[in-house]
Amino acid sequence: MGRLLPLVSITDIDLHIEEVTGADKPLDIVVDIFNRVNSGGTKLSKGDLALAKICADWPEGRSQMKAQLGIWQKQGYNFNLDWLLRSVNTVLTGEAKFSYLHEKSAEEIQEGLKRAIKAVNTALNMIGGRLGLDHDRVLFGRFAIPVMARYLDQRNGPLDERERDKLLFWYFQAGMRGRFSGSTETKIDQDLALIEKIEGGLDRLIEQLRLGYGGLRVESGYFDAWSLGARFYPVLYMLTRMGEAKDWGTGLPLKKDMLGQLEVHHIFPKSQLYSRGYNRSEVNALGNFCFLTKDTNLSISNRLPEEYFPEIEEKHKDALQSQWIPMDPELWRIENYRDFLEARRVLLADETNTRLAELLHGDTQWLHRLSASVEEPPSVASPEVIGGISSEEEEQELEVLNTWIEEQGLPQGQLAYAFADEETGEQKAVFDLAWPEGIQPGLSQPVAVLLNESSDVIALASGAGYRCFTTPSDFRRYVEAEFLLPGQGL
């Protein structure tokens, strides 16, 4: 009885409830008021409030959405509840703002979820099957997918080849140029408005991008980036999958059935470049990456191109060219490494434009610059972007850490997180592994694991409010101390 009485007395506690109501209190104001009053507790997102209202009328809603997220995760895609809810919202209302969901009944939300899942699956199949971007690591521009879902749902029927490829052209351009890096809700609303009328909707979407950049042709400077987290890393992967890129060991095309065995290969070995004074961004430049099978990667080992390129050319004619390698033997010498990178960037840009033209089925007007007077914005692969995963070993270490935290019942972080200015959308850095909303979303501050990064990257992350860790062991100790019960951690 002595233990029960304190529990019973809970019912006598007078809890103050502050009601925030009125026509002048839209969703974003309510969320802001809650977060200010509750600054020491869980931070609320607009999606949280919308989902809470949905679950009040449909209690199983959250579990059903989480079940679908689990299905996608098994297929290699890591989406969150806010992203799925955004897709439901665009399909059901044609709007990006969650407040539009408040007017919908539980039955309408359930129907909207079914339609959204169907449309998203169609979009993912198109992106994976046609562009080869078939797993989370290379799926950029993910907030373009809710827009695609709306278009596909309204289209209400299979697309013909030309319409499908034009939609993929827009998706690829939006991802490549980081359209949704900042002010995501505003950008989605702009795009939804352009496809409100299906007829000519894709042309309007593409024209909007072209007006913003003066033209949609890819320049060689766009590949002047580095790390596995660079925005053009998925572009290199797409070229490998869409083209006839061949493995240098077997001579076979690197098609879908080989995906499980593909590895990133440094054409000029890292150790050889470091020993000759090249810096980290040069060693891990996109121009120094290609994809090979694991066995081929191991067999090449630490040899220089001037040694192993002639062997490949003799065994498998055109295998080097299939991976956009400059065929001047002088460029295969390590002292000419920078010239090699410059030449290969030109070849990669030409191949990208060829593939983009292929998606347009000859209607290449979108790739032309509007006029000489239109000034193109800074390169989408700006060299000012700092940080990033620089090796397969580093990526493996981060994936082990991500697996560990999932085993503790906590959400995985985002590998190679593209940190961008919220106002301009300009990408500033790549954080190796990040939880932008905290380990427990909203409950703790943003967290970043930054391995082997410069002080500039750490300072940028810290200034943005991230709690930074430079070793996996320090990060694990933090998680165990803050989020796990005693004895629960490894």
C-alpha positions as CSV (number, residue, x, y, z in Angstrom):
1,M,0.0,0.0,0.0
2,G,2.9,2.3,0.8
3,R,4.1,1.9,-2.8
4,L,0.7,2.2,-4.4
5,L,-0.4,5.4,-2.6
6,P,2.2,7.6,-4.3
7,L,0.9,6.3,-7.7
8,V,-2.7,7.0,-6.8
9,S,-1.8,10.5,-5.7
10,I,-0.7,11.3,-9.2
11,T,-4.4,11.8,-10.1
12,D,-4.5,14.7,-7.6
13,I,-1.8,16.6,-9.4
14,D,-3.0,19.7,-11.2
15,L,-1.4,19.9,-14.6
16,H,-1.6,23.2,-16.5
17,I,-2.6,22.8,-20.1
18,E,-1.9,25.7,-22.4
19,E,-4.2,25.7,-25.4
20,V,-2.8,27.2,-28.6
21,T,-5.8,27.9,-30.8
22,G,-7.2,30.4,-33.2
23,A,-7.1,31.3,-36.9
24,D,-3.9,33.3,-36.3
25,K,-2.1,30.1,-35.1
26,P,-1.1,28.0,-38.2
27,L,0.9,24.8,-37.9
28,D,4.3,26.4,-38.0
29,I,3.4,28.9,-35.3
30,V,2.0,26.1,-33.0
31,V,5.2,24.1,-33.5
32,D,7.4,27.1,-32.7
33,I,5.4,27.9,-29.5
34,F,5.7,24.3,-28.4
35,N,9.4,24.1,-29.0
36,R,10.0,27.5,-27.2
37,V,7.9,26.5,-24.1
38,N,9.3,22.9,-24.2
39,S,12.9,23.9,-24.9
40,G,14.2,21.3,-22.4
41,G,12.2,18.4,-23.8
42,T,11.4,16.8,-27.1
43,K,11.6,19.1,-30.1
44,L,8.5,18.8,-32.3
45,S,8.6,18.9,-36.0
46,K,5.6,19.9,-38.2
47,G,5.4,16.2,-39.3
48,D,5.2,15.1,-35.7
49,L,2.1,17.3,-35.1
50,A,0.5,16.2,-38.3
51,L,1.1,12.5,-37.5
52,A,-0.2,12.9,-33.9
53,K,-3.5,14.3,-35.3
54,I,-3.7,11.4,-37.8
55,C,-3.0,8.8,-35.2
56,A,-5.8,10.3,-33.0
57,D,-8.3,9.2,-35.6
58,W,-6.3,6.3,-36.9
59,P,-4.2,4.7,-34.1
60,E,-2.6,2.1,-36.4
61,G,-1.3,4.8,-38.8
62,R,2.2,5.2,-37.3
63,S,2.8,1.4,-37.1
64,Q,1.6,0.9,-40.7
65,M,3.9,3.7,-42.0
66,K,6.8,2.3,-40.0
67,A,6.1,-1.2,-41.5
68,Q,6.4,0.3,-45.0
69,L,9.6,2.1,-44.1
70,G,11.0,-1.3,-42.9
71,I,10.1,-2.8,-46.3
72,W,12.0,-0.1,-48.1
73,Q,14.9,-0.5,-45.7
74,K,15.2,-4.2,-46.6
75,Q,15.3,-3.1,-50.3
76,G,18.2,-0.7,-49.5
77,Y,16.5,2.6,-49.0
78,N,16.5,4.5,-45.7
79,F,13.5,6.9,-45.5
80,N,11.9,8.4,-42.4
81,L,8.4,9.1,-41.2
82,D,8.5,12.8,-42.2
83,W,9.5,11.9,-45.7
84,L,6.8,9.3,-46.1
85,L,4.2,11.6,-44.7
86,R,5.4,14.3,-47.1
87,S,4.7,11.9,-50.0
88,V,1.3,11.1,-48.6
89,N,0.6,14.8,-48.4
90,T,1.7,15.6,-51.9
91,V,-0.3,12.7,-53.4
92,L,-3.4,13.5,-51.3
93,T,-3.5,17.3,-51.3
94,G,-1.1,18.5,-54.0
95,E,0.6,20.6,-51.3
96,A,3.9,20.3,-49.3
97,K,2.7,21.9,-46.1
98,F,1.5,19.3,-43.5
99,S,-1.3,21.7,-42.4
100,Y,-3.3,20.6,-45.4
101,L,-3.5,17.0,-44.0
102,H,-5.5,18.3,-41.0
103,E,-8.6,18.6,-43.1
104,K,-8.5,15.0,-44.2
105,S,-10.3,12.2,-42.5
106,A,-8.7,8.9,-41.3
107,E,-10.2,7.1,-44.3
108,E,-8.7,9.6,-46.7
109,I,-5.3,9.4,-45.0
110,Q,-5.4,5.6,-45.3
111,E,-6.3,5.8,-49.0
112,G,-3.6,8.5,-49.5
113,L,-1.0,6.2,-47.9
114,K,-1.8,3.4,-50.3
115,R,-1.6,5.7,-53.3
116,A,1.6,7.2,-52.1
117,I,3.3,3.8,-51.5
118,K,2.3,2.7,-55.0
119,A,3.6,5.9,-56.6
120,V,6.8,5.9,-54.6
121,N,7.4,2.2,-55.6
122,T,6.9,3.1,-59.2
123,A,9.3,6.1,-59.0
124,L,12.0,3.9,-57.2
125,N,11.6,1.2,-59.8
126,M,12.0,3.8,-62.6
127,I,15.1,5.4,-61.0
128,G,16.7,2.1,-60.2
129,G,15.9,0.3,-63.4
130,R,16.6,3.1,-65.9
131,L,19.3,5.1,-64.1
132,G,20.8,2.4,-62.0
133,L,20.5,4.4,-58.8
134,D,19.0,1.4,-56.9
135,H,20.1,1.9,-53.3
136,D,20.2,4.5,-50.6
137,R,24.0,5.3,-51.0
138,V,23.5,6.7,-54.5
139,L,19.9,8.0,-54.2
140,F,20.3,11.8,-54.3
141,G,17.4,14.2,-54.7
142,R,15.1,12.1,-52.5
143,F,12.7,15.1,-52.0
144,A,12.1,15.1,-55.7
145,I,10.3,11.7,-55.2
146,P,7.2,13.2,-53.4
147,V,6.8,15.4,-56.5
148,M,7.2,12.5,-58.8
149,A,4.7,10.6,-56.7
150,R,2.1,13.3,-57.2
151,Y,2.7,13.3,-60.9
152,L,2.5,9.5,-61.2
153,D,-0.7,9.4,-59.1
154,Q,-2.4,12.1,-61.1
155,R,-1.3,10.6,-64.3
156,N,-3.2,7.5,-63.2
157,G,-1.7,5.0,-65.7
158,P,1.5,3.7,-67.1
159,L,3.8,6.3,-68.8
160,D,5.2,5.7,-72.2
161,E,8.9,5.6,-72.7
162,R,9.4,9.3,-73.6
163,E,7.3,10.6,-70.8
164,R,9.0,8.3,-68.3
165,D,12.5,9.3,-69.4
166,K,11.6,13.0,-69.4
167,L,10.4,12.7,-65.8
168,L,13.7,10.9,-65.0
169,F,15.6,13.7,-66.7
170,W,14.0,16.2,-64.4
171,Y,14.7,14.0,-61.3
172,F,18.3,13.5,-62.3
173,Q,18.9,17.2,-62.9
174,A,17.2,18.2,-59.6
175,G,19.3,15.7,-57.7
176,M,22.5,16.7,-59.5
177,R,22.0,20.4,-58.8
178,G,20.9,20.0,-55.2
179,R,17.5,21.6,-55.8
180,F,16.1,20.4,-52.5
181,S,19.1,21.1,-50.3
182,G,17.5,24.1,-48.7
183,S,14.0,25.5,-48.2
184,T,12.7,22.0,-49.1
185,E,9.0,22.8,-48.5
186,T,9.0,25.9,-50.6
187,K,10.8,24.1,-53.5
188,I,8.3,21.2,-53.4
189,D,5.4,23.6,-53.5
190,Q,6.8,25.4,-56.5
191,D,7.2,22.1,-58.4
192,L,3.8,20.8,-57.4
193,A,2.2,24.0,-58.7
194,L,3.9,23.4,-62.1
195,I,2.4,19.9,-62.5
196,E,-1.1,20.8,-61.2
197,K,-2.1,20.6,-64.8
198,I,-0.6,17.4,-66.1
199,E,-0.5,18.5,-69.7
200,G,2.9,20.1,-70.2
201,G,3.8,19.7,-66.6
202,L,7.2,18.0,-67.2
203,D,8.2,20.7,-69.7
204,R,7.4,23.4,-67.1
205,L,9.5,21.6,-64.4
206,I,12.5,21.3,-66.7
207,E,12.2,24.8,-67.9
208,Q,12.2,26.1,-64.3
209,L,15.5,24.4,-63.7
210,R,16.9,25.6,-67.0
211,L,16.0,29.2,-66.2
212,G,17.8,28.8,-62.9
213,Y,21.0,27.6,-64.4
214,G,20.9,29.1,-67.9
215,G,21.2,25.6,-69.4
216,L,21.3,22.1,-68.2
217,R,24.4,20.9,-69.9
218,V,27.0,19.3,-67.6
219,E,30.4,20.9,-67.7
220,S,33.7,19.2,-66.9
221,G,34.2,21.4,-63.8
222,Y,31.2,19.8,-62.2
223,F,33.3,16.7,-61.6
224,D,36.0,18.8,-59.8
225,A,34.9,17.4,-56.5
226,W,36.1,14.7,-54.1
227,S,35.0,12.0,-51.6
228,L,32.3,9.4,-51.7
229,G,29.9,12.0,-50.4
230,A,30.2,14.4,-53.4
231,R,27.0,15.3,-55.1
232,F,28.4,13.9,-58.4
233,Y,29.3,10.5,-56.9
234,P,25.9,9.2,-57.9
235,V,26.4,10.6,-61.4
236,L,29.6,8.5,-61.8
237,Y,27.6,5.5,-60.5
238,M,24.8,6.2,-63.0
239,L,27.2,6.4,-65.9
240,T,28.6,3.0,-64.9
241,R,25.2,1.5,-64.8
242,M,23.6,3.2,-67.8
243,G,26.6,2.8,-70.1
244,E,28.6,-0.2,-71.1
245,A,31.3,0.2,-68.4
246,K,33.3,-3.1,-68.2
247,D,35.2,-4.7,-65.4
248,W,38.9,-4.6,-65.9
249,G,39.5,-8.1,-64.7
250,T,36.7,-10.1,-66.5
251,G,35.9,-7.7,-69.3
252,L,32.2,-8.1,-68.5
253,P,29.7,-5.2,-68.4
254,L,29.0,-4.0,-64.8
255,K,25.3,-4.7,-64.9
256,K,22.8,-5.1,-62.1
257,D,23.6,-8.8,-61.3
258,M,27.1,-7.7,-60.3
259,L,26.1,-4.9,-57.9
260,G,26.7,-6.9,-54.8
261,Q,30.4,-7.3,-55.8
262,L,31.1,-3.7,-57.0
263,E,33.7,-1.7,-55.2
264,V,35.1,1.8,-55.6
265,H,38.5,1.6,-57.1
266,H,41.2,4.4,-56.9
267,I,42.7,4.4,-60.4
268,F,45.9,5.9,-59.0
269,P,46.6,4.1,-55.7
270,K,46.2,6.3,-52.6
271,S,49.5,5.4,-50.9
272,Q,51.4,6.1,-54.1
273,L,49.8,9.6,-54.4
274,Y,50.2,10.5,-50.7
275,S,53.9,9.5,-50.9
276,R,54.4,12.0,-53.7
277,G,52.8,14.9,-51.8
278,Y,49.3,15.0,-53.3
279,N,46.6,16.2,-50.8
280,R,43.5,14.4,-49.6
281,S,41.1,16.1,-52.0
282,E,43.3,15.3,-55.0
283,V,43.8,11.6,-53.9
284,N,40.1,11.1,-53.5
285,A,39.0,13.2,-56.5
286,L,36.0,11.8,-58.4
287,G,38.2,11.6,-61.5
288,N,40.3,9.0,-59.7
289,F,37.3,6.7,-59.0
290,C,35.8,3.9,-61.0
291,F,33.8,0.8,-60.1
292,L,35.2,-2.7,-60.4
293,T,34.4,-6.1,-58.9
294,K,36.0,-7.0,-55.6
295,D,38.3,-9.6,-57.1
296,T,39.6,-7.2,-59.8
297,N,40.1,-4.4,-57.2
298,L,42.2,-6.8,-55.1
299,S,44.2,-8.1,-58.0
300,I,45.3,-4.6,-59.1
301,S,46.3,-3.8,-55.6
302,N,48.8,-0.9,-55.3
303,R,50.1,-0.8,-58.9
304,L,50.3,2.3,-60.9
305,P,48.2,2.8,-64.1
306,E,51.3,2.9,-66.3
307,E,51.9,-0.7,-65.1
308,Y,48.5,-2.3,-65.2
309,F,46.7,-0.3,-67.9
310,P,48.6,-1.9,-70.8
311,E,47.8,-5.4,-69.4
312,I,44.0,-4.5,-69.3
313,E,44.1,-3.1,-72.8
314,E,45.8,-6.2,-74.1
315,K,43.3,-8.6,-72.4
316,H,40.1,-6.7,-72.8
317,K,40.1,-4.2,-75.7
318,D,38.1,-1.0,-75.0
319,A,37.6,-1.9,-71.3
320,L,39.6,1.2,-70.3
321,Q,37.7,3.4,-72.6
322,S,34.4,2.0,-71.3
323,Q,35.4,3.6,-68.0
324,W,36.2,6.9,-69.6
325,I,40.0,6.6,-69.2
326,P,42.1,9.0,-71.3
327,M,44.1,6.8,-73.7
328,D,47.3,8.9,-73.9
329,P,49.9,6.8,-72.1
330,E,51.7,9.9,-70.9
331,L,48.6,10.7,-68.7
332,W,49.0,7.3,-67.0
333,R,52.2,8.4,-65.3
334,I,51.8,9.6,-61.8
335,E,53.8,12.8,-62.3
336,N,51.0,13.7,-64.8
337,Y,48.2,12.9,-62.4
338,R,46.6,16.3,-62.4
339,D,46.5,16.3,-66.2
340,F,44.9,12.9,-66.1
341,L,42.1,14.2,-63.8
342,E,41.5,17.1,-66.0
343,A,41.2,14.9,-69.1
344,R,39.0,12.4,-67.5
345,R,36.6,15.1,-66.2
346,V,36.1,16.1,-69.8
347,L,35.3,12.5,-70.8
348,L,32.9,12.1,-67.8
349,A,31.0,15.3,-68.7
350,D,30.7,14.3,-72.3
351,E,29.3,10.9,-71.3
352,T,26.9,12.5,-68.9
353,N,25.5,14.8,-71.6
354,T,25.2,11.8,-73.9
355,R,23.1,10.0,-71.3
356,L,21.0,13.0,-70.6
357,A,20.3,13.5,-74.3
358,E,19.3,9.8,-74.4
359,L,16.7,10.5,-71.8
360,L,15.3,13.4,-73.9
361,H,15.0,11.2,-77.0
362,G,16.6,13.8,-79.2
363,D,14.8,16.9,-77.8
364,T,18.1,18.4,-76.6
365,Q,16.8,22.0,-76.4
366,W,17.0,21.7,-72.6
367,L,20.7,21.1,-72.7
368,H,21.5,24.4,-74.5
369,R,22.3,27.6,-72.8
370,L,19.5,30.2,-73.0
371,S,21.8,33.0,-74.0
372,A,25.2,34.4,-73.3
373,S,23.6,37.1,-71.1
374,V,22.3,34.5,-68.6
375,E,24.9,34.0,-65.9
376,E,25.2,30.5,-64.6
377,P,25.3,30.0,-60.8
378,P,28.4,28.7,-59.2
379,S,29.4,25.1,-60.1
380,V,27.1,22.5,-58.5
381,A,30.3,20.7,-57.5
382,S,31.8,23.7,-55.9
383,P,35.3,23.1,-54.5
384,E,34.3,25.0,-51.4
385,V,32.4,21.9,-50.2
386,I,34.6,20.5,-47.5
387,G,34.8,17.1,-45.7
388,G,33.7,13.7,-46.9
389,I,34.3,10.0,-46.7
390,S,37.7,9.5,-48.3
391,S,38.1,5.7,-48.5
392,E,36.3,2.4,-48.5
393,E,37.9,1.6,-45.2
394,E,36.5,4.7,-43.6
395,E,33.0,4.0,-45.1
396,Q,33.2,0.5,-43.8
397,E,34.0,1.8,-40.3
398,L,31.0,4.1,-40.4
399,E,28.7,1.4,-41.6
400,V,29.8,-0.8,-38.7
401,L,29.0,2.1,-36.4
402,N,25.6,2.5,-38.0
403,T,24.8,-1.2,-37.7
404,W,25.8,-1.1,-34.0
405,I,23.5,1.8,-33.2
406,E,20.6,0.1,-35.0
407,E,21.2,-3.0,-32.8
408,Q,20.7,-0.7,-29.8
409,G,17.2,0.2,-31.0
410,L,18.2,3.6,-32.1
411,P,17.9,5.2,-35.6
412,Q,20.8,4.9,-38.1
413,G,22.5,8.1,-39.1
414,Q,22.9,9.4,-42.6
415,L,26.1,8.4,-44.4
416,A,27.9,11.2,-46.3
417,Y,25.3,13.8,-45.1
418,A,25.2,16.8,-47.4
419,F,25.2,19.8,-45.1
420,A,23.7,22.9,-46.8
421,D,22.8,26.5,-46.0
422,E,19.1,26.4,-45.1
423,E,18.4,29.7,-46.8
424,T,20.3,29.3,-50.1
425,G,20.5,25.5,-50.4
426,E,24.2,25.8,-51.2
427,Q,26.1,22.7,-50.0
428,K,28.8,23.7,-47.6
429,A,30.2,20.3,-46.4
430,V,29.8,16.6,-46.3
431,F,29.6,15.1,-42.8
432,D,30.8,11.5,-42.6
433,L,27.8,10.2,-40.5
434,A,25.2,12.5,-39.1
435,W,21.9,12.7,-37.2
436,P,20.6,16.1,-38.1
437,E,17.6,15.7,-35.8
438,G,19.6,14.0,-33.0
439,I,20.0,10.4,-32.0
440,Q,16.5,10.4,-30.7
441,P,14.9,12.7,-33.2
442,G,14.2,16.0,-31.5
443,L,15.2,14.9,-28.0
444,S,18.9,15.6,-28.4
445,Q,21.1,18.0,-30.3
446,P,22.3,17.1,-33.8
447,V,25.3,14.7,-33.9
448,A,28.1,14.2,-36.4
449,V,30.8,11.5,-36.5
450,L,33.7,13.1,-38.4
451,L,36.7,10.8,-39.1
452,N,40.0,12.2,-40.2
453,E,38.4,15.6,-41.0
454,S,40.1,19.0,-40.9
455,S,39.4,21.5,-38.2
456,D,37.4,23.5,-40.7
457,V,34.8,20.8,-41.0
458,I,34.6,20.3,-37.2
459,A,34.3,24.0,-36.7
460,L,31.5,24.3,-39.3
461,A,29.6,21.4,-37.7
462,S,30.0,22.7,-34.2
463,G,28.9,26.2,-35.3
464,A,25.7,24.6,-36.8
465,G,24.9,23.1,-33.4
466,Y,26.2,19.6,-34.0
467,R,27.9,17.6,-31.2
468,C,31.0,16.2,-33.0
469,F,32.9,13.0,-32.4
470,T,36.2,12.2,-34.2
471,T,36.5,8.5,-33.2
472,P,33.9,5.7,-33.1
473,S,34.8,4.8,-29.5
474,D,34.0,8.3,-28.3
475,F,30.7,8.2,-30.1
476,R,29.8,4.8,-28.6
477,R,30.6,6.0,-25.1
478,Y,28.3,9.0,-25.7
479,V,25.4,6.9,-26.9
480,E,25.8,4.4,-24.0
481,A,25.9,7.2,-21.4
482,E,23.0,9.2,-22.8
483,F,20.6,6.8,-24.4
484,L,21.2,3.2,-23.2
485,L,20.3,1.6,-19.9
486,P,23.2,0.5,-17.7
487,G,24.7,-2.7,-19.1
488,Q,22.7,-2.4,-22.4
489,G,25.6,-1.1,-24.5
490,L,28.2,-3.3,-26.1
